[in-house]
Amino acid sequence: MSMSYEFQLAYTISPEGKEHEGDAAVARTHLREEMGWKTSGKVETTLHGKLVLSPGTKEEKRKEASKSIRTQIRDAFKALEVDKTVSFAGSLMVSGLDPAIKIGITPD
């Protein structure tokens, strides 16, 4: 039976060049306001949310969590048409599935 897990994602979104800073700003705003995740008070680059993960070993759940968050962010970047102009670096903590999971997304 699938279970819900709380997560915290600390991240940075960087433009590939100075001319893409606007794209990075759009992507940051989208993550904070449109993904259904909550910011951590005034810390705009830390998000909290929930994941539903399938049964399995701790390592299988970690891989599923990483893939789920990575896919959601990559899909958002593609929809925003910033997937070729910004990169993402993050640290994902999922309740009960420590240590932190590194997530990186580079332009296509």
Backbone torsions as a table, in degrees:
resi	resn	phi	psi	omega
1	MET	NA	130.9	179.3
2	SER	-66.1	149.2	179.8
3	MET	-130.0	153.7	178.1
4	SER	-91.4	136.9	179.3
5	TYR	-127.8	138.8	173.5
6	GLU	-78.9	145.8	175.1
7	PHE	-137.9	159.5	172.3
8	GLN	-129.1	130.4	-179.4
9	LEU	-122.8	114.4	172.8
10	ALA	-99.5	134.7	-171.5
11	TYR	-151.9	166.8	169.4
12	THR	-139.9	143.2	175.2
13	ILE	-119.3	124.2	-175.5
14	SER	-119.5	139.0	174.9
15	PRO	-73.6	150.3	176.8
16	GLU	-72.8	-25.1	177.3
17	GLY	-152.0	163.6	-179.5
18	LYS	-56.4	-32.1	-179.3
19	GLU	-70.1	-8.6	-178.6
20	HIS	-107.5	11.0	179.5
21	GLU	-58.6	-36.6	177.5
22	GLY	-61.4	-39.4	177.3
23	ASP	-63.8	-41.8	179.7
24	ALA	-63.9	-40.4	178.7
25	ALA	-63.4	-41.7	177.6
26	VAL	-61.6	-44.6	-179.1
27	ALA	-64.3	-42.1	179.2
28	ARG	-62.3	-45.8	179.6
29	THR	-62.0	-41.7	-179.8
30	HIS	-61.2	-45.2	179.6
31	LEU	-61.5	-41.1	-178.8
32	ARG	-71.6	-34.7	-168.6
33	GLU	-112.5	-19.0	-171.4
34	GLU	-120.3	-6.3	-174.6
35	MET	-90.5	-6.9	-177.9
36	GLY	84.2	9.5	178.6
37	TRP	-102.8	155.4	-177.1
38	LYS	-106.5	144.5	174.8
39	THR	-77.5	163.9	179.3
40	SER	-96.8	81.8	-177.8
41	GLY	61.9	-125.1	-179.3
42	LYS	-90.2	2.3	178.5
43	VAL	-85.6	97.0	-172.5
44	GLU	-72.9	-15.8	-176.3
45	THR	-107.9	22.7	171.7
46	THR	-128.6	123.6	-177.6
47	LEU	-118.1	151.2	177.4
48	HIS	-124.3	145.1	177.7
49	GLY	-167.6	-168.0	179.2
50	LYS	-126.7	146.4	175.9
51	LEU	-125.1	144.0	171.2
52	VAL	-105.0	122.3	-176.9
53	LEU	-119.1	146.4	178.5
54	SER	-72.7	159.1	174.4
55	PRO	-62.1	152.5	178.7
56	GLY	159.5	-173.9	178.1
57	THR	-72.6	166.9	177.2
58	LYS	-56.7	-43.5	-178.7
59	GLU	-66.6	-39.0	177.5
60	GLU	-63.3	-40.5	178.1
61	LYS	-66.8	-39.6	177.5
62	ARG	-61.2	-44.3	179.3
63	LYS	-64.5	-41.3	179.2
64	GLU	-65.2	-42.3	178.7
65	ALA	-61.1	-46.6	179.4
66	SER	-60.2	-47.5	-178.7
67	LYS	-63.3	-42.3	-178.8
68	SER	-61.5	-50.3	-178.9
69	ILE	-65.7	-44.3	179.9
70	ARG	-59.7	-44.3	-179.8
71	THR	-64.3	-43.4	179.7
72	GLN	-61.7	-42.2	-179.4
73	ILE	-70.1	-45.5	179.3
74	ARG	-59.5	-43.7	178.3
75	ASP	-62.0	-40.4	178.0
76	ALA	-63.9	-43.7	178.8
77	PHE	-60.7	-41.6	178.4
78	LYS	-64.6	-43.8	179.3
79	ALA	-62.7	-35.1	178.8
80	LEU	-81.6	-7.7	-177.5
81	GLU	60.9	39.9	176.0
82	VAL	-117.7	6.8	-175.9
83	ASP	-64.4	-16.4	179.2
84	LYS	-103.0	-2.9	-172.9
85	THR	-123.7	-6.9	179.8
86	VAL	-132.9	156.1	173.8
87	SER	-122.2	159.1	-176.5
88	PHE	-128.9	135.1	172.6
89	ALA	-133.3	129.9	-177.1
90	GLY	-146.6	164.2	175.9
91	SER	-127.0	116.9	-175.1
92	LEU	-106.6	123.5	173.5
93	MET	-112.0	125.4	178.7
94	VAL	-116.2	133.9	-176.2
95	SER	-54.1	126.3	178.0
96	GLY	77.9	0.8	-176.1
97	LEU	-121.9	36.3	179.4
98	ASP	-68.0	159.7	6.6
99	PRO	-80.9	-178.8	-180.0
100	ALA	-58.2	148.0	-179.6
101	ILE	-107.4	122.4	177.6
102	LYS	-80.9	135.6	177.8
103	ILE	-127.9	128.2	176.8
104	GLY	-130.3	137.7	176.0
105	ILE	-132.4	122.2	178.0
106	THR	-111.3	158.9	-178.5
107	PRO	-56.4	145.7	177.3
108	ASP	-63.6	NA	NA
